[in-house]
Amino acid sequence: MNGSDAGAMTPHVRGTSHARGATCSTRRASRDRGRERGSASVELPFLLGMVVLPFALLVLQLPIWVQRQAAAADAAAEIARSFAVQGDGSATDILLRAIETSHGVPAGALHSTAIAEVSPGAPIVVAVTVDIPVLTIPIFGTIGRQTWTATHIERQPDFGSVEP
């Protein structure tokens, strides 16, 4: 060693400098790692319970929402066509129950309103409202409800089934 390097390196003694300004922290680091052992076994259930499970429940709700919206849209179109062909809404309840059955929607979930002027070429406006559960949890049941309305406009025939 020459004279300029004499103070740069000193023998290793716990808590003393290795090189300029560095302290020995290997024992402290190994002690800290020992405290963190097993933390993943605690964090994983927390992650699954608080993040993945609610997200999975929302993803499982998407088909129910789409199914109910499609049922309401089909019901609105069928009821409007029935008004146009028959001139009245006598088959409305029968059509609603048939569409609920065919789409797997619970009975009474669809409700309709129609605005129809009985004159050739007049529009028939039918709105069907469906109850949609916000969240369905298998053990606890349904949490929250919202309604969604589908509308359909059909034109009265210019001639034929409806008398002016």
MIKEKE-593146 format. One record per residue: residue in three letters; residue number from 1; x, y, z of N, C-alpha, C in turn. Coordinates in Angstrom, 3 decimals. Layout:
N
ATOM rest  nr      nc1      nc2      nc3     cac1     cac2     cac3      cc1      cc2      cc3
ATOM  ALA NUM        X        Y        Z        X        Y        Z        X        Y        Z
...
***
This chain:
164
ATOM rest  nr      nc1      nc2      nc3     cac1     cac2     cac3      cc1      cc2      cc3
ATOM  MET   1    0.839   -1.171    0.000    0.000    0.000    0.000    0.882    1.232    0.000
ATOM  ASN   2    0.490    2.160   -0.776    1.253    3.395   -0.759    0.621    4.363    0.240
ATOM  GLY   3    1.178    5.487    0.454    0.762    6.421    1.486   -0.606    7.028    1.242
ATOM  SER   4   -1.048    7.145   -0.021   -2.336    7.781   -0.298   -3.510    6.850   -0.020
ATOM  ASP   5   -3.310    5.535   -0.061   -4.384    4.584    0.173   -4.443    4.100    1.609
ATOM  ALA   6   -3.611    4.555    2.470   -3.507    4.028    3.814   -4.788    4.229    4.610
ATOM  GLY   7   -5.515    5.338    4.451   -6.724    5.574    5.223   -7.991    5.094    4.540
ATOM  ALA   8   -7.900    4.595    3.306   -9.094    4.216    2.560   -9.677    2.902    3.040
ATOM  MET   9   -8.901    1.941    3.389   -9.414    0.637    3.800   -8.924    0.331    5.206
ATOM  THR  10   -9.822   -0.060    6.041   -9.461   -0.465    7.395   -9.991   -1.863    7.628
ATOM  PRO  11   -9.457   -2.588    8.570   -9.970   -3.928    8.840  -11.438   -3.865    9.257
ATOM  HIS  12  -12.178   -4.928    8.943  -13.621   -4.951    9.224  -13.884   -5.204   10.700
ATOM  VAL  13  -14.530   -4.273   11.302  -15.014   -4.412   12.674  -16.459   -3.952   12.642
ATOM  ARG  14  -17.360   -4.686   13.322  -18.785   -4.376   13.277  -19.045   -2.921   13.650
ATOM  GLY  15  -19.792   -2.231   12.785  -20.135   -0.847   13.025  -19.090    0.145   12.580
ATOM  THR  16  -17.960   -0.323   12.072  -16.930    0.597   11.595  -16.986    0.663   10.087
ATOM  SER  17  -16.214    1.540    9.537  -16.225    1.771    8.098  -15.433    0.718    7.362
ATOM  HIS  18  -15.974    0.245    6.240  -15.259   -0.600    5.290  -14.421    0.295    4.417
ATOM  ALA  19  -15.110    1.135    3.772  -14.488    2.102    2.885  -15.054    3.436    3.319
ATOM  ARG  20  -14.774    4.435    2.628  -15.152    5.779    3.051  -16.666    5.914    3.231
ATOM  GLY  21  -17.144    6.081    4.429  -18.530    6.381    4.728  -19.472    5.194    4.747
ATOM  ALA  22  -19.083    3.975    4.362  -19.992    2.835    4.335  -19.922    2.094    5.656
ATOM  THR  23  -21.082    1.691    6.188  -21.109    0.921    7.428  -21.588   -0.485    7.135
ATOM  CYS  24  -21.299   -1.390    7.995  -21.677   -2.790    7.817  -23.135   -2.951    8.214
ATOM  SER  25  -23.970   -3.372    7.296  -25.386   -3.519    7.606  -25.897   -4.897    7.229
ATOM  THR  26  -25.032   -5.858    7.050  -25.483   -7.187    6.627  -26.302   -7.868    7.694
ATOM  ARG  27  -25.927   -7.724    8.953  -26.717   -8.346   10.019  -28.063   -7.656   10.184
ATOM  ARG  28  -28.103   -6.351   10.064  -29.350   -5.619   10.187  -30.290   -6.006    9.046
ATOM  ALA  29  -29.774   -6.154    7.845  -30.589   -6.537    6.691  -31.139   -7.943    6.866
ATOM  SER  30  -30.327   -8.861    7.372  -30.827  -10.223    7.561  -31.857  -10.265    8.673
ATOM  ARG  31  -31.704   -9.428    9.705  -32.702   -9.346   10.771  -34.027   -8.795   10.233
ATOM  ASP  32  -33.976   -7.775    9.385  -35.186   -7.188    8.812  -35.895   -8.171    7.894
ATOM  ARG  33  -35.141   -8.939    7.135  -35.764   -9.946    6.275  -36.484  -10.996    7.101
ATOM  GLY  34  -35.988  -11.298    8.257  -36.627  -12.276    9.130  -37.984  -11.812    9.621
ATOM  ARG  35  -38.170  -10.523    9.800  -39.463   -9.983   10.223  -40.502  -10.043    9.116
ATOM  GLU  36  -40.062  -10.018    7.867  -40.984  -10.028    6.736  -41.365  -11.429    6.286
ATOM  ARG  37  -40.777  -12.435    6.854  -41.080  -13.807    6.447  -42.539  -14.098    6.742
ATOM  GLY  38  -43.230  -14.702    5.790  -44.628  -15.057    5.955  -45.606  -13.946    5.639
ATOM  SER  39  -45.128  -12.791    5.223  -46.052  -11.696    4.921  -46.880  -11.976    3.672
ATOM  ALA  40  -46.354  -12.758    2.752  -47.120  -13.093    1.543  -48.322  -13.952    1.883
ATOM  SER  41  -48.221  -14.784    2.899  -49.359  -15.628    3.275  -50.478  -14.801    3.886
ATOM  VAL  42  -50.191  -13.623    4.374  -51.211  -12.726    4.896  -51.751  -11.835    3.785
ATOM  GLU  43  -50.892  -11.390    2.887  -51.299  -10.466    1.835  -52.137  -11.130    0.757
ATOM  LEU  44  -51.885  -12.383    0.449  -52.614  -13.051   -0.624  -54.108  -13.178   -0.329
ATOM  PRO  45  -54.532  -13.679    0.835  -55.981  -13.719    1.099  -56.604  -12.333    1.119
ATOM  PHE  46  -55.875  -11.359    1.614  -56.379   -9.984    1.616  -56.600   -9.505    0.186
ATOM  LEU  47  -55.640   -9.769   -0.686  -55.757   -9.378   -2.089  -56.940  -10.076   -2.747
ATOM  LEU  48  -57.085  -11.368   -2.507  -58.189  -12.112   -3.104  -59.534  -11.610   -2.593
ATOM  GLY  49  -59.622  -11.378   -1.305  -60.888  -10.960   -0.722  -61.288   -9.542   -1.038
ATOM  MET  50  -60.342   -8.657   -1.151  -60.666   -7.247   -1.322  -60.610   -6.750   -2.762
ATOM  VAL  51  -59.921   -7.453   -3.641  -59.775   -6.974   -5.011  -60.381   -7.955   -6.011
ATOM  VAL  52  -59.951   -9.176   -5.983  -60.339  -10.135   -7.014  -61.797  -10.558   -6.875
ATOM  LEU  53  -62.270  -10.833   -5.675  -63.641  -11.310   -5.493  -64.695  -10.283   -5.925
ATOM  PRO  54  -64.620   -9.015   -5.505  -65.608   -8.046   -6.001  -65.555   -7.867   -7.516
ATOM  PHE  55  -64.364   -7.877   -8.079  -64.237   -7.747   -9.529  -64.872   -8.957  -10.226
ATOM  ALA  56  -64.671  -10.146   -9.700  -65.263  -11.355  -10.280  -66.784  -11.310  -10.194
ATOM  LEU  57  -67.323  -10.820   -9.093  -68.780  -10.716   -8.961  -69.358   -9.736   -9.976
ATOM  LEU  58  -68.663   -8.633  -10.223  -69.152   -7.690  -11.230  -69.094   -8.278  -12.633
ATOM  VAL  59  -68.045   -9.028  -12.921  -67.938   -9.666  -14.235  -69.046  -10.698  -14.410
ATOM  LEU  60  -69.402  -11.401  -13.350  -70.481  -12.387  -13.439  -71.847  -11.737  -13.608
ATOM  GLN  61  -71.989  -10.447  -13.274  -73.252   -9.734  -13.440  -73.498   -9.302  -14.882
ATOM  LEU  62  -72.448   -9.133  -15.672  -72.606   -8.626  -17.037  -73.606   -9.424  -17.868
ATOM  PRO  63  -73.577  -10.760  -17.870  -74.566  -11.486  -18.673  -76.006  -11.238  -18.223
ATOM  ILE  64  -76.215  -11.044  -16.930  -77.575  -10.775  -16.435  -78.046   -9.423  -16.944
ATOM  TRP  65  -77.172   -8.414  -16.887  -77.556   -7.083  -17.372  -77.889   -7.126  -18.858
ATOM  VAL  66  -77.064   -7.791  -19.640  -77.289   -7.868  -21.090  -78.556   -8.658  -21.393
ATOM  GLN  67  -78.786   -9.732  -20.667  -79.991  -10.550  -20.874  -81.255   -9.735  -20.619
ATOM  ARG  68  -81.275   -8.982  -19.529  -82.464   -8.184  -19.196  -82.678   -7.068  -20.212
ATOM  GLN  69  -81.600   -6.436  -20.671  -81.739   -5.371  -21.661  -82.244   -5.926  -22.991
ATOM  ALA  70  -81.772   -7.093  -23.383  -82.236   -7.707  -24.628  -83.704   -8.099  -24.514
ATOM  ALA  71  -84.118   -8.587  -23.363  -85.523   -8.946  -23.159  -86.414   -7.716  -23.272
ATOM  ALA  72  -85.992   -6.597  -22.697  -86.788   -5.369  -22.774  -86.868   -4.855  -24.212
ATOM  ALA  73  -85.764   -4.901  -24.945  -85.771   -4.436  -26.335  -86.663   -5.323  -27.205
ATOM  ASP  74  -86.585   -6.641  -27.011  -87.449   -7.556  -27.769  -88.915   -7.334  -27.443
ATOM  ALA  75  -89.219   -7.140  -26.167  -90.607   -6.925  -25.759  -91.162   -5.636  -26.365
ATOM  ALA  76  -90.376   -4.570  -26.358  -90.840   -3.300  -26.928  -91.134   -3.456  -28.421
ATOM  ALA  77  -90.257   -4.139  -29.138  -90.464   -4.327  -30.578  -91.691   -5.199  -30.852
ATOM  GLU  78  -91.854   -6.280  -30.104  -93.001   -7.178  -30.333  -94.330   -6.519  -29.994
ATOM  ILE  79  -94.373   -5.752  -28.919  -95.617   -5.074  -28.538  -95.964   -3.995  -29.563
ATOM  ALA  80  -94.984   -3.264  -30.053  -95.242   -2.249  -31.075  -95.765   -2.894  -32.360
ATOM  ARG  81  -95.201   -4.035  -32.750  -95.702   -4.738  -33.942  -97.124   -5.237  -33.730
ATOM  SER  82  -97.392   -5.717  -32.528  -98.740   -6.185  -32.215  -99.746   -5.040  -32.312
ATOM  PHE  83  -99.377   -3.856  -31.795 -100.244   -2.688  -31.926 -100.483   -2.361  -33.395
ATOM  ALA  84  -99.448   -2.396  -34.201  -99.575   -2.029  -35.609 -100.463   -3.009  -36.363
ATOM  VAL  85 -100.361   -4.269  -36.057 -101.135   -5.279  -36.785 -102.575   -5.348  -36.286
ATOM  GLN  86 -102.768   -5.360  -34.963 -104.107   -5.539  -34.404 -104.844   -4.230  -34.166
ATOM  GLY  87 -104.119   -3.139  -34.006 -104.762   -1.854  -33.774 -105.052   -1.571  -32.316
ATOM  ASP  88 -104.764   -2.504  -31.421 -104.954   -2.280  -29.985 -103.891   -3.067  -29.207
ATOM  GLY  89 -103.894   -2.908  -27.912 -102.889   -3.572  -27.082 -103.414   -4.767  -26.332
ATOM  SER  90 -104.325   -5.509  -26.951 -104.945   -6.632  -26.246 -103.962   -7.758  -25.932
ATOM  ALA  91 -102.909   -7.912  -26.700 -101.964   -9.018  -26.490 -100.724   -8.596  -25.712
ATOM  THR  92 -100.739   -7.400  -25.117  -99.547   -6.887  -24.446  -99.090   -7.782  -23.301
ATOM  ASP  93  -99.997   -8.139  -22.408  -99.616   -8.967  -21.257  -99.149  -10.345  -21.680
ATOM  ILE  94  -99.807  -10.918  -22.674  -99.403  -12.244  -23.159  -98.004  -12.184  -23.752
ATOM  LEU  95  -97.724  -11.141  -24.537  -96.396  -10.990  -25.124  -95.322  -10.772  -24.053
ATOM  LEU  96  -95.627   -9.945  -23.048  -94.653   -9.711  -21.978  -94.303  -10.997  -21.247
ATOM  ARG  97  -95.312  -11.789  -20.897  -95.058  -13.043  -20.159  -94.310  -14.053  -21.036
ATOM  ALA  98  -94.635  -14.102  -22.321  -93.939  -15.025  -23.221  -92.469  -14.640  -23.372
ATOM  ILE  99  -92.181  -13.343  -23.470  -90.795  -12.895  -23.607  -90.032  -13.103  -22.298
ATOM  GLU 100  -90.687  -12.878  -21.161  -90.034  -13.165  -19.875  -89.649  -14.638  -19.777
ATOM  THR 101  -90.549  -15.506  -20.205  -90.280  -16.945  -20.149  -89.160  -17.335  -21.108
ATOM  SER 102  -89.215  -16.846  -22.338  -88.216  -17.249  -23.331  -86.824  -16.698  -23.024
ATOM  HIS 103  -86.738  -15.541  -22.368  -85.435  -14.951  -22.034  -84.936  -15.357  -20.644
ATOM  GLY 104  -85.758  -16.068  -19.882  -85.343  -16.472  -18.542  -85.391  -15.351  -17.526
ATOM  VAL 105  -86.205  -14.353  -17.785  -86.360  -13.216  -16.878  -87.463  -13.570  -15.883
ATOM  PRO 106  -87.300  -13.230  -14.601  -88.348  -13.537  -13.628  -89.687  -12.897  -14.005
ATOM  ALA 107  -90.760  -13.587  -13.685  -92.104  -13.088  -14.010  -92.346  -11.749  -13.313
ATOM  GLY 108  -92.897  -10.824  -14.041  -93.202   -9.511  -13.508  -92.057   -8.515  -13.573
ATOM  ALA 109  -90.942   -8.874  -14.179  -89.798   -7.958  -14.267  -89.959   -6.949  -15.396
ATOM  LEU 110  -90.811   -7.258  -16.388  -91.028   -6.355  -17.530  -92.336   -5.597  -17.348
ATOM  HIS 111  -92.297   -4.295  -17.618  -93.485   -3.437  -17.542  -93.515   -2.573  -18.798
ATOM  SER 112  -94.701   -2.453  -19.417  -94.750   -1.707  -20.671  -95.731   -0.543  -20.601
ATOM  THR 113  -95.440    0.473  -21.406  -96.349    1.583  -21.650  -96.332    1.840  -23.148
ATOM  ALA 114  -97.492    2.196  -23.676  -97.587    2.434  -25.115  -98.354    3.720  -25.376
ATOM  ILE 115  -97.880    4.443  -26.359  -98.562    5.643  -26.831  -98.874    5.397  -28.295
ATOM  ALA 116 -100.136    5.233  -28.572 -100.525    4.918  -29.947 -101.754    5.725  -30.338
ATOM  GLU 117 -101.656    6.386  -31.453 -102.795    7.094  -32.023 -103.328    6.212  -33.149
ATOM  VAL 118 -104.602    5.936  -33.104 -105.170    5.030  -34.096 -105.536    5.839  -35.343
ATOM  SER 119 -104.553    6.016  -36.212 -104.778    6.649  -37.501 -103.690    6.164  -38.449
ATOM  PRO 120 -103.997    6.062  -39.728 -103.004    5.565  -40.683 -101.730    6.414  -40.692
ATOM  GLY 121 -100.597    5.756  -40.640  -99.305    6.420  -40.686  -98.831    7.012  -39.368
ATOM  ALA 122  -99.632    6.917  -38.313  -99.242    7.485  -37.009  -98.211    6.583  -36.321
ATOM  PRO 123  -97.318    7.178  -35.547  -96.322    6.346  -34.856  -96.905    5.673  -33.614
ATOM  ILE 124  -96.398    4.503  -33.337  -96.728    3.772  -32.109  -95.423    3.716  -31.314
ATOM  VAL 125  -95.445    4.315  -30.137  -94.249    4.343  -29.295  -94.491    3.433  -28.102
ATOM  VAL 126  -93.651    2.424  -27.969  -93.765    1.481  -26.855  -92.476    1.551  -26.038
ATOM  ALA 127  -92.637    1.679  -24.735  -91.502    1.671  -23.814  -91.677    0.503  -22.852
ATOM  VAL 128  -90.657   -0.322  -22.739  -90.673   -1.450  -21.806  -89.562   -1.227  -20.795
ATOM  THR 129  -89.930   -1.253  -19.522  -88.982   -1.068  -18.429  -88.741   -2.410  -17.766
ATOM  VAL 130  -87.467   -2.692  -17.484  -87.099   -3.957  -16.853  -86.323   -3.667  -15.574
ATOM  ASP 131  -86.573   -4.478  -14.554  -85.820   -4.388  -13.301  -84.552   -5.219  -13.441
ATOM  ILE 132  -83.404   -4.599  -13.141  -82.113   -5.285  -13.246  -81.442   -5.255  -11.875
ATOM  PRO 133  -81.020   -6.416  -11.353  -80.291   -6.397  -10.083  -78.891   -5.819  -10.288
ATOM  VAL 134  -78.473   -4.958   -9.371  -77.144   -4.363   -9.481  -76.076   -5.405   -9.205
ATOM  LEU 135  -76.276   -6.194   -8.146  -75.294   -7.220   -7.785  -76.031   -8.398   -7.180
ATOM  THR 136  -75.707   -9.586   -7.639  -76.281  -10.808   -7.085  -75.148  -11.634   -6.503
ATOM  ILE 137  -75.192  -11.839   -5.197  -74.203  -12.661   -4.519  -74.883  -13.981   -4.182
ATOM  PRO 138  -74.300  -15.110   -4.577  -74.975  -16.397   -4.449  -75.572  -16.690   -3.076
ATOM  ILE 139  -74.897  -16.433   -1.991  -75.433  -16.771   -0.674  -76.356  -15.674   -0.143
ATOM  PHE 140  -76.032  -14.411   -0.406  -76.753  -13.301    0.180  -77.930  -12.813   -0.658
ATOM  GLY 141  -77.982  -13.140   -1.928  -79.076  -12.710   -2.791  -78.746  -11.441   -3.564
ATOM  THR 142  -79.798  -10.680   -3.861  -79.669   -9.495   -4.692  -79.406   -8.260   -3.839
ATOM  ILE 143  -78.452   -7.458   -4.288  -78.137   -6.204   -3.606  -78.387   -5.079   -4.594
ATOM  GLY 144  -79.394   -4.262   -4.333  -79.698   -3.112   -5.174  -80.446   -3.486   -6.443
ATOM  ARG 145  -81.184   -2.531   -6.947  -81.913   -2.712   -8.203  -81.846   -1.424   -8.999
ATOM  GLN 146  -81.887   -1.568  -10.305  -81.993   -0.408  -11.183  -82.990   -0.773  -12.275
ATOM  THR 147  -83.511    0.224  -12.938  -84.420   -0.035  -14.049  -83.770    0.450  -15.339
ATOM  TRP 148  -84.133   -0.203  -16.408  -83.625    0.161  -17.731  -84.820    0.141  -18.674
ATOM  THR 149  -84.935    1.142  -19.523  -86.080    1.266  -20.414  -85.637    1.164  -21.866
ATOM  ALA 150  -86.324    0.296  -22.589  -86.104    0.157  -24.032  -87.332    0.709  -24.741
ATOM  THR 151  -87.124    1.477  -25.793  -88.243    2.021  -26.563  -88.156    1.532  -28.003
ATOM  HIS 152  -89.323    1.431  -28.601  -89.400    1.046  -30.004  -90.532    1.846  -30.640
ATOM  ILE 153  -90.292    2.349  -31.836  -91.305    3.107  -32.568  -91.655    2.328  -33.824
ATOM  GLU 154  -92.934    2.060  -33.973  -93.449    1.350  -35.147  -94.486    2.271  -35.799
ATOM  ARG 155  -94.574    2.238  -37.084  -95.521    3.094  -37.791  -96.809    2.322  -38.090
ATOM  GLN 156  -97.942    2.981  -37.849  -99.229    2.375  -38.210  -99.253    2.181  -39.723
ATOM  PRO 157  -99.843    1.108  -40.191  -99.938    0.933  -41.645 -100.785    2.046  -42.276
ATOM  ASP 158 -100.419    2.436  -43.484 -101.167    3.479  -44.180 -102.544    3.000  -44.617
ATOM  PHE 159 -102.702    1.713  -44.758 -103.987    1.158  -45.160 -104.056   -0.273  -44.618
ATOM  GLY 160 -105.238   -0.822  -44.557 -105.350   -2.225  -44.172 -106.093   -2.421  -42.873
ATOM  SER 161 -105.375   -2.742  -41.814 -106.010   -3.229  -40.589 -106.652   -2.140  -39.744
ATOM  VAL 162 -106.249   -0.881  -39.891 -106.767    0.177  -39.022 -107.683    1.080  -39.842
ATOM  GLU 163 -108.885    1.282  -39.306 -109.845    2.185  -39.954 -109.587    3.602  -39.491
ATOM  PRO 164 -109.636    4.606  -40.396 -109.420    6.000  -40.006 -110.595    6.572  -39.230
***
